[in-house]
Amino acid sequence: MAESGSERGSTSKGNGGLSSMDSMESHRWVFQDEEESEIDFEDNDGDDFRLHNDMDSEDEDSLYQKLIRTGPRIDSFGVEALEVPGAHRSDFEDASFGKSIFLVCQTLGVVFGDVGTSPLYTFSVMFSRAPPDGNEDIIGALSLVLYTLILIPLIKYILIVLLANDDGEGGTFALYSLICRHAKVSLLPNQLASDTRISSFRLKVPSAELERSLKLKEYLETSLALKKLVLVLVLAGTSMVIADGIVTPAMSVISAVRGLKVGVPTVEQDHVVMISVAYLVILFSVQKYGTSKVGLVIGPALFIWFCSLGGIGIYNLVKHDSSVVKAFNPVQIYYYFKRNSYKAWYSLGGCLLCATGSEAMFADLCYFPVRTIQMTFVFLVLPCLMLGYMGQAAYLLDNGGDATQAFFSSIPGGAFWPVFLIANIAALIASRTMTTATFSCIKQSTALGCFPRLKIVHTSRKFMGQIYIPAINWFLMASAVLLVCTIASTNEIGNAYGIAELGVMMMTTFLVILVMLLIWQLNIIIVVLFSLVFLGLELVFFSSVLRGIGDGSWIILVFGIVMFLIMYIWNYGSKLKYETEVKKKMSMDILRGLGCNLGTVRAPGIGLLYNELVKGVPAIFGHFLTTLPAVHSMIIFVCIKYVPVPVVPQKERFLFRRVCSKSYHIFRCIARYGYKDVRKENHLVFEQLLIESLEKFIRREAQERSLESDGDDDESDFEDDPSRVLVGPNGSVYFGVNETDNLNITISEASTSQEPEKDLPATTDPEQSLENELAFLHKAKESGVVYLLGHGDIRAKKESWFIKKLIINYFYAFMRKNCRRGTAAINAPRTHLIQVAMTYMV
């Protein structure tokens, strides 16, 4: 069943003086079958020749293959990214001292706001869950906090997890992307061998000496259950990041505002809630101004906050009780649990809050270099946090007082209101930290096909990773306001906070263990030690927060489950849709049978048919042929493909190929993007660069055919033994070589014309043929460029299970209907669009 609709008008001609970039890639040899599938021969960097006979998998009916030499990859659609040159490299290399200070300020404002405000509520929640019976309990609780800070934020994240970044990208999906590069665990079957030749891919195949890594790689690639398990872990971690983005603003803001109860005893809890809601509305309203702008403004404010924490801590240590330094002795933790095991265990749910923001440090890694984050944490953030906690404990040892308001009670009288003000500013900053991390994770998941497409605004022209997602921003605001109004207790919100944070931490731990085994190839003893220490520690913490789940913190689990289902259903539906389009793709025999006119009228012009297939002719093209009275004289299949790397360099972004014989005037372009790349097209510039790149491709193709024509006489020798192929160090291909023979190079020329040219005058002169085809291209361009969009929808068959019908026909269909359409990404005028819808039964 199919439905169609079209909308077209006059097209405007591209103009502008943009010059296209020359590709520096060497020529390549590929096997090519009749379905246009490619099997690339990579250039060899070694000193010796090597046999190379790797083949991409293709349909069973694709049996006949030829060894042909292709032109270099042509950078045809580079304007689609609109990236700053060199943006895929580090934006912070060779930073001066002034630039380093600038980065530290921004890092404080963007990355460390969450963990920096934890002193506002950690002791409050701990002592609400387990009130101290004496000074020894305070020392024990402090010791727990100090060693939690050392083990989780410092050792696990700063020293280990940050090193598992994906070319500067952090978060659960960055780990998933890293794993997908080293083992084929992606459930979407659109991988190409040519993807591994992207320079940012930097694939390191597990060595033969490490049999464990090879076996793990094999298990991951052959087991569908393991692939699904890895995906579930990633989706669960991402869903908890989003849940964390809800609870962090709520917890930070309400903890800061409730300090009013100390300064103004007449303030009621309802007043705290109202002020917190106003703060949250203001916070999310300024989110659109971007990380760089806001980070530069709030960075110095957070620097003052950390200095205040350290200063107040030193003041309290000197004035009240410096004996709290004995909390650095881990034996105090043992005594704490020995005195009251249950109370100490239950207090772990509050103790964990001192490590909140650890995952945000990893998820926000895309904004700043690893070294800057590490140095800032070790030399500024961690010492100030420890001093702040020790100062609170020293005050409680000397004065007692309200342990549930430990931070605000420990502030010296004359400094209360300035510190209260800076604490509220820091709380707003902390809320932004997890919000930006949520934006980053959602963009990564969208690029890798696990989240519906949403509008993404890039807030910085210089740093392409700094983004703002309006729909998610307002969703987080509404959810945070609902959480504050529903659960006004800091203890209950803190428990929900712990659930969200631990959910992310455990998923990250599982994925890092996989990275250690598969990619880093560490000694198994180190991996086991990491697993026992951190996974065991997180499970103990998790058991504590689950104890209080019935108090209202279950609502955060509901948010997490909803987000998980959204991502899983979208991924499942997208996978079914792609597999169906592959099965339904148009046969090349049918295309050849129609002739070069495709059984219809070829009207002057260029048609850009956007589709998701990386191989073959999409079925939607056949629908265009049967629906429209005419098709364009030149057709280009454009596939936008995301590969598991952060950024694809522009010179390696595009694969440009010819489909069928020359007389058909049909080409294919695969535009490859990383999950950090930006797509933002202006159609006029886009068309201009497209034509220039296509012209370059045609010229190089003709030049290579002319150079290779001398080897035509030896073609039959190769066909006798096509499997003997040697690839030389310079990328040259040799075959049919015996030890006693001299090296003879024979070249098989790709036949690009199976029928006489009907659109161009017949000629045997290569130069004349080239000029004729270029004239044809320019004439088609002058007639106009039209964007052909095929919207493929899926519906479950009548005999399908009820659950499948519910998921595909309702949930997935609802998300596809309300997500961002491809027309928005293309950014072409509606008069340049022709849209056809097609429904597949799955």
GIWO-V914986 format. One line per field, one symbol per residue. phi: phi as a letter, one per 30 degrees, with the letter a starting at -180 (. if undefined). burial: I if it has 9 or more other C-alpha atoms within 8 Angstrom, else O. A space follows every 50 residues. Layout:
phi=???
burial=???
//
This chain:
phi=.abbababadccddbjcdcdcddcdddbcbdbcdcidcbdcddccdccdb dbbdbddbdddccdbbcbccdddcddcedddhcdeiddcddbdhdddddd dedddddedcccddddcdddbddddedddbedcadddddddddedddddd ddddddddcbdddddchjcbjddddddddddcadcddddbdbddddcddd dhdcdedddcddddddeddddccddddddddddddddddddddddddded dddddddddedddbeddcddddddddddedddeddcdddjdddddddded ddddddddedddddeddddcaddddddddddddddddddadddddddddd deddcdjddddddddddbdeddddddddcbddedddddddddddddddci idddbddddddeedcddddddddddddddeddedddddeddddddddcib aedbdccccbdccdddbbceddedddddddddddddcdddddddddeddd ddeddddddeddedddddcdhdeddddddeddddddddddeddddddcdd dkddddddeddddddedddddddddddddddddcddddddddddiddhib ccdekccccdacdcbicdddddddddccdabddbbbdcccbccdbdbcee dcdbccbcciddddhbbbbcccbddcdccaccdddedddddddddddddd dddddddcddcddcddddddbdddbccddcjdcbaiccdccddccbbcdd dcbcbddccbddacdedddddddddddddddddjcbcccccccbbddddd dddddddddcdddddddcddddddddicdddccbcbcbcccb
burial=OOOIOOIIOOIOIIOOOOOIOOIOOOIIIIIIIIIIIIIIIOIIOOOOIO OOOOOIOOOOOIOOIIIIIIIIIIIIIIIIIIOOOOIOOOOOOOOOOOOI OIIIIIIIIIIIIIIIIIIIIIIIIIIIIIOOOOOOIIIIIIIIIIIIII IIIIIIIIIIIIOIIIOIIIIIIIIIIIIIIIIOIOOOOOOOIOIIOIOI IOOOOIOOOIOOIIOIIIIIIOOOOIIIOIIIIIIIIIIIIIIIIIIIII IIIIIIIIIIIIOOOOIOOOOIIOIIIOIIIOIIOOIIOIIIOIIIOIII IIIIIIIIIIIIIIIIIOOIIOOIOOIOOIOIIOIIIOOOIOIIIIIIII IIIIIIIIIIIIIIIIOIIIOIIIIIIIOIIIIIIIIIIIIIIIIIIOOO OOIIIIIIIIIOOOOIOOIIOIIIIIIIIIIIIIIIIIIIIIIIIIIIII IIOOOIOIIIOOIIIIIIIIOOIIOIIOIIIOIIOOIIOIIIIIIIIIII IIIIIIIIIIIIIIIIIIIOIOOOOOIOOIIIOIIIIIOOIIOIIOOIIO OIIIOIIOIIIOIIOIIIIIIOIIIIIIIIIIOOIIOIOOIIOIIIIIOI IIOIIIIIIIIOIOOIIIIIIIIIIOOOOIIIIIIIIIIIIIIIIIIIIO IIIIIIOIIOIIIIIIIIIIIIIIIIIIOIIIIIIIIIIIIIIIIIIIII IIOIIOOIOOIIOIIOOIOOOOOOIIIIIOIOIIIIIOOOOOOOOIIIIO OOIOOOIOOOOOOOOIOIIIOIIIOIIOIIIOIIIIIIIIOIIIIIOOOO OOOIIIIIIIIIIOIOOOIIOOOOIIIIOOIIIIIIIIIIOO
//
